[in-house]
Amino acid sequence: MLHPKRLAEILSFLVKAARILSYYKSGVTFKSALWINHDFVNDIGYLTLLGNMLGPSACRELFFEYALGVYGDRDISKTNTARLIGGMPADMNEAARQWFNQADSFSTRVVGFGFRKYRFTRPGPDTDSLTISADDPVFVVREPQNNHDSNAVSLLWKNGEKLGYLRRNIAVHIAPLMDQEIDKSILDRISELIQSEKKNDQLRKIVSLIHEYCSDPVRSFSIGLLVRFLFSCLVDADRLSTADFENPQGAQLRYLGKYPDWQNLIDCFEQISFENKNEVDQTRQEISSSCRQRANDVLGLYYLTVPTGGGKTFSSLRFALHHAKKHNLERIIYVIPYTSIIDQNASNVAKIFNVVFNQIVLEHHSNLVFEKDTWRNRILSENWDAPFVFCTATQPLLHGVDPSKGAVPYPNALEIVDFPPLFDALKRVEVQTTYPRTPDL
């Protein structure tokens, strides 16, 4: 018959073992390790029995969770988790590296969170939206330029707020794995671009055309414009990537170039019927038919001289739709000199397509009414991410090449490539204003 004291020990062991197993199976590895090292009986017999109940892989995971993620700066050679695996590994660094290479997940304390946690745990008028919960995802970011640790790995919350850093003894193993993956993906992409003969040929062709058809100082201006365009591509991609990282909800509002097929838009446009009651209506149809025929011509500059009321908006739209399909262009941009008529033209075009395709007509000007100045409209205006764009003349060209802007590229510069622009009431601009002149010395 068991002594009452011995029976109490066995019952205590069973209760604690059940709690440890429950925590571990629930994924709370960190708390399981804490229970083993701080609240479990320090008896080799009970530890052996617990180890058999957990299994070798679980004992190894519990050891490294505690050793690296919790109290990595302390002597852990005499802890219960160390005894579960038969003692400390001969080479702790190598053992930790191998474990991180195989581990799917791990628990750890966040260094520096104590200095920031008041922002995430104290509700108030400015912090309600920052209250963090246990299931919130975090972003792991490398900081190789960190002044205190070249292996630094920071943790960001879903809104971009920094929670803190991984511990040094964890970061030293995680950082090389991240660098290896990052370097590989970047190097692969760089190699792909360098070896792309198509892209290299396109760039050589552009430069050769500039030298062939342009004379100084237009040649220098053209090369400078090409450099600004390439720089705009880089800046635009970087800004969009950063914005989408900080605001995932906004990223879901973008089209990212996935617009309706031109043929579908053409079919939608050609379904509309126009009245033919008098001679003016007949003339409008003749103008529209002429624009349709010329849409199959080569890329170039085309003029449409029609008096007021001649149906320029729809005739030019018909030309642009078929011209875009013929030459595989990306978008149609209406450049209108006055904000007072942008709203009217944009509304007329939107009425045609909104029946089938919603919100594909983008307005980007200073005269937007409240109903149209939506959050999505602002998101899409950042890089004209829509098949139809209505703007003033200052948006696509003058702002993009203004020398007073210095080296800062206009973010929409790359969006004015591969598109049929429609200039309404185009005015003459003196040549001297289209490129910077060297002042007299």
N, C-alpha and C positions, 0 to 999 in steps of 0.2 A: 504494500500500500504506500502511495506517494505521500511524502511529508507535505503539509500545507504550504510551506514556504517554496518547496520545489514546484508544487502544482501552480502556485501563483506566478513563478518565473516562466513556466511553460505557457500559461495563459497570456502573460504579458508579451512573450515572444510572438505568439500566434496573432495577437491583436496588432502589434507593431509590424509584423511581416505582412499581414493582410493590408494594412494601410500603405506600406511601401509598394507592394505589388499593384495596388489600386492606382496610386499616383503614377507609377511608371507606365502602366498600360494606358493611362489617360494622356500620356505624353508629357507629364510634368516631371521630367527627369531631374531637373535642378532640385526640386523639393524632395524628391526621393533620396538623392544623395545627401541632402542636409539631414534627413531623418536617420539615415544609416550612420552618419558620423557623429551626430550630436545626441540622439535619443535612443539609439539601439544599444543593447547590452554588449559590453566589451568582453565577449567570450568566444574563443576560436570555434567551439563546437556549434554554437548558435550561428556564427558567421558562415561556417561551412554549410550548414543546413540552408541558410538564406541564399547562399551562392548557388546551391543546387536548385533551389526554387526559381531563381532568376534566370540562370543559364550563363555561360561564359561571355557571350556577346553583350548581354545586358550589363554584366559586372564591369566589362571593359568600358562601355559607354558611360556608366555611372562614375567610374574613376576619372575619366578625362573631363566629364562635365564639371566635376568638383575641382579637379586639379587646375584646369585652365580657365574655366568660366567663372569660378566663384572666389576661391582663395588661392590664386596662382602664385602670390608672393610669399606664401607661408610654407613651412615644412610640412609636407603631407605624407612623409614616409611611414608614419605610424597611424595613419587614419584607417578607419574600417574599410573604406573603399579601396585603399591600397592592399589591405590584407585579402580582400575578395579576389584579387587577381594574382595573389601569391607574392606580393611585394612590388617595390618600385622597379620600372624598366631600367635596364643597364644604361641606355641612352635615351633620356627623356625627350630630347628635341626630335630625334629621329622617330621615336614612337608616336609623338604628337603629330608630326608631319604625315605619317602613314595613316593615322586615325582621321585627320582632317580630309585626306584624299578619299577616304571611304565613307565618311559620315554624310548622311543626308541632311541632318540638322543638328543644332546644338543650342544650349542655353548659356547665357552669360550676363554678367552685370555690365551696365553701360557706364563707362567712365565719364564723369562730368555731368551726368544727369541730375545730380543733387543740386547743381548750381542753376539748373533750368527747370526743374520739375514743378516749381510754383506756377509756371506758365501753363502747365498741362493738368494740374491737379486742384487748382483753386478756382472754383467757378466765380464769375463776376461779369460785369458788363463788357470787359475787353477780353475775357478768357473763356467764355462759355463755348465758343466754337473751337477752342484749342484743347478741350478736355479729352485726354487720351484714354483709350480702353485697351484691354488685354489682347483683343483680336485684331487691332489695327495693324496693317502692313507697314513695313519700314523699307527705305531704300538704302542700300549699302554703297557708299561712295569712297573711292580711293583718293587720298590726298598726298601724292608723292612729294609735293613741295612744302609739306608741313615742316615748320622750323624745329619742332620738338622731336619728331619721329618720321623718318622717311617711309616707314611702313604703315603710317596712320591710315585708319579706315573709319570714316565717320558714318553715323546713322541719321537719316533724315526721316521725318514723319511725312505723312501723305500730302501735307500742304507745303512742304519744303522747309519746315522748321527743323533746326538741328537738335537732335536729342542728346548727342554726345559721341563717344568714340568706343571702339572695341579695345579691350585691354591689350597692352603691349605683347604679352606672351601669347595672345591669340592672333593679333594682327600680324605678327612676324611669320605666321604660317598661312594666314588668309591672303595677305597682300601679294605674295608671289603667284598664288593661284589666280587671283584677279588680274594681275599684270600679264600673266601668260595668256589668259583668254582675251583680254583687251588688245594686247599687242598683236596677237594672231589675227583677230578680226580686222584691225586697222591695217596691218601689213597686207593682208589678203586683198582688201579693198583698194589700197594704193597700187598693189601689183596689177590688179585687174584694170585700173584706169590707165596705168602706164603702158600696159600691153595692148590696150584697145586701139587698134589701128584706125578704126572709124572715127573716134574722137580726135586722135592726133591729126588725121587727114582733114577733118573739119576745121580745126584750128589753123593748120597750115594754109588751107584754102582761103580762110578769112583774111589772114595776114597778107597773102599774095595778092588778093583782090584789092586790099587797101593800097599796097605799093603800086599796083598796076593802074588803078583808076584815080587815085587821089594825089594831089600835088601839095607841097607845103603851102600854108600851114595846116591845110585840111587833113593831110596825112598824119601829122602829129596828133591832131585832135581826135582822129578816128582811132588811132592806136590807144590813146588815153581813154577813149570811151569804151573800147574793148576791155581794157584792164579794169575799169570801173564796173563794167557788166559782170566780169568774172568774180570780182570782189563782192558784188551785190549777191551773186549766187551763194557764196560762202556765208555772208552775213545773214541772208534770209534763212538759209538752212539752219544756222546756229540759233537764231532767234526763235524760229518755230519749234525747234527741238526743245529748247529751254522752256518756252511758254507751255508746250504740251506736257512737259514733265511736271511743271508746277501747277498746271490746271488741267487735269485729265478730262474734266467735264467739257471744257472748251475744245479739246482735241476731237471730241466726238461730233462737234458741229461742223468740222471741215469736210470739204469734198475730196481734197487731196488729188484733184485732177480727174476724179471718176465722174465725168459728166455723161448725160444722155448722148447716145450716138447721134451724129449729125443727120443721118438719114431719118431717124425718128423725129428730130426737130423739124426737118424739112417737111415730112409728111404732115406734122401738126400745123405748120404754117400754110401749106398748100390747100388745106381743107377749108380755110376761111374764104368767104365769097364777098366780092365787092359789087356794089350797085353799078349799073350801066344805064343810067337814065338820060344822060345828055352828052354833049360833045366833050365836056371837061372830064367826065368819067371815062370816056373812050380814050382820051389822051393819057390819062393816068394808067390805063391798062397797057397802052403801047409803051410807055416809059418802063413799066414793070417788066414787060416781056423783053424789052431791049436789055435791061439789067440782067435778066435771067440768061440770055444768050451770051453776054460778055463774061459771065461767071466762069466759063470754061477756059478763058484765056489764061496766059502765063501770069505769074506773079509780077506785080508792078504797081504803078501809080495810075489811078483812074479818076476822072473828073465827071461829076454829074451836075450839069447846070440846068436847074429846073426852077421856075418861079414859085413863089409861095402858093401852097395849095395844090401842088403838082404831085403829091404823094411820095416825097423824097424818103420819108422814114421807112415805109414798108418796101419801097422799091430797092433802096440800099440794103435793107435787111435781107431781102430775097437774094440779092447779089452776094452778100456776105455769107449766107448760109451755104449756098451752092459752091462758092469759092473756097470756103473752109473745108467742105467735104472733098472737093477736087484735089486740094493740095495738102490735106491732112493737117490742118491748122488746129490750134488749141482753143481759142476763144475769140469772141467778137467784142470789140471795144468801141463804144460810141463816144466821141469827143465833141462836146457841145459847148459853145462859148458862153452861154448864159444859164445860170441856175434856174431861172424862171421857166425855161422850156424843157429842162432835163426831166423834171417830175412828170410832165405831160407825155413825153416820148417814152420814158421808162414804163409808165403805167399802161400805155397802149401795147407795148411789146409784152409786158407781163400778162396782160389779159389773154393773149394768144396762147402762151405756153403754160400758164398756171393751172389750166384745166387738166393737163396731163402731168406736168412736172412742176413741183412746188418749189418756190424760192431759188430759181436759177438765174434770176435777173438781179444783179447787184448794183446799187447806187452808191457812189462814193463822191460826195460833195458836201458843201457846208450848209445846204438848204434842206436837209432831210427833215421831214415832219416826225413827230414823236412816234407814230405808229410804225414807221419804217426804220427808225433808228434803233433796231433791236440789238440784243447781244450777239446774235448770230451774224447780223449784217456787219457789225464791228469786227468780229473774228475773221470773216471772209474778206473784209477790206484790207486786212493786214498784208495780203499778197494777191488780192484779186482772184480768189479761188472760186470762180464761177464762170460759166460759159458766156454770159452776157454781162458787160460792165458799162455803166454810164458814168461819165466823169467830165470835169472841165479840162480845158487845154493845159492848165498848169500841172495837173496830176501826172500824166504819162511822160511828158517830154521836157518842159521847161525846168521843172524841179529836178529831173534826173540828170541834166547836164549843166546845171547852174554852177559856174566855177566858184561862186561865193560860198558854196557848201563845203569846200575843202575836200578832204579825203573821205568824208562820210557818204557812202553810196545810198541811193534811194532804194528802199526795200522792194518797190514794185518794178525795178528796172528790168529784171529778167522776165517779167510777165508780159512785156511789150514785144516779145519775140514770138514768131510763129502765130500771128494773129492778123486778121484783116481790120485795120482801123477805119472807122467811118467818121470823118471830120465834117461837122455841120457848120456852114458859113465860115470856111477857112479864110483867115486873113493873111496878107503878105507880111513876112517877117524879114527884116534886113539881114543880109548875110553876116554883117559884123556882130550881130547878137547871137549867132548860133555857135560861135566858138570864141574863146578868149583871145584878145589881141595883146601883143606885147606893147606896153606903154612906151612912148618916146622917151629916150634918156637925154 
